Amino acid sequence: MAGSNKKDMNQNDVIDSAKAFFTSFGILFLVFLIALVGSIIFPPKHGEEANGGGAPTAQIDAAAVFKQNCASCHGQNLEGIAGPNLTKIGATLSADDISKIIKEGKGGMPPGLLKKQPEIQAVSQWLSEKK
Ligand code: HEC
C-alpha cells in the first residue's frame, strides 16, 4: 500500500511540474505575442524618410529626427504638448544651449534622448533657427 501511495505522489509531482512548465511557457508566449503585436502596430521606421539610401552621418533630416524623438512631448509642429512650445526657441536659446538640454535633460525632460552627436547637432541647429 505504501508503495502505491508513493507512486501517486510521483505522478502528482509530474503533473505539478508540467503545470508549472506550461504556466511559465504561457507567460513567455504572452510576452512574445505582445512584442509581435507591438511591432506590427508600431513598425520600425525604415526607408520611409531615408528614401535616398544610407548616408547616416552626412545628411541628417533634423525635422524627421525631431518627429521621432521629441514630437511626442513638443508636438509635430513644435506647438508643445507635455513639453513647452518650441516654435520660437531660437529667439532665447542658441544651438549650444539646445544641444546641452538634449544631452542633459531639463526639468521634466529626460536626458539622453538622442545618442548620436551628429543628430544632436543637426536638431539643435535646426531648432535654433526657429525664431
Ligand atoms: C518626455 C517628454 C519630452 C521629450 C521626449 C522631449 N522633451 Fe524637451 N522638454 C520637455 C519638458 C517637460 C521641458 C521643460 C523643462 C523645464 O523647463 O523644466 C522641455 C524643454 C525643452 C527645451 C527647452 C525649452 C525652453 O523654453 O527652455 C528644449 C530646447 C527641448 N525641450 C528640446 C527637446 C528636443 C530637441 C527633444 C528631442 C531630442 C525633446 N526636447 C524631447 C519634455 C520633453
Residues whose N, C-alpha, C, O or C-beta is under 5 A from the ligand:
A	BS01	HEC	N69 C70 C73 A82 G83 P84 I98 I101 I102 K106 G107 G108 M109 L113 L114 V123
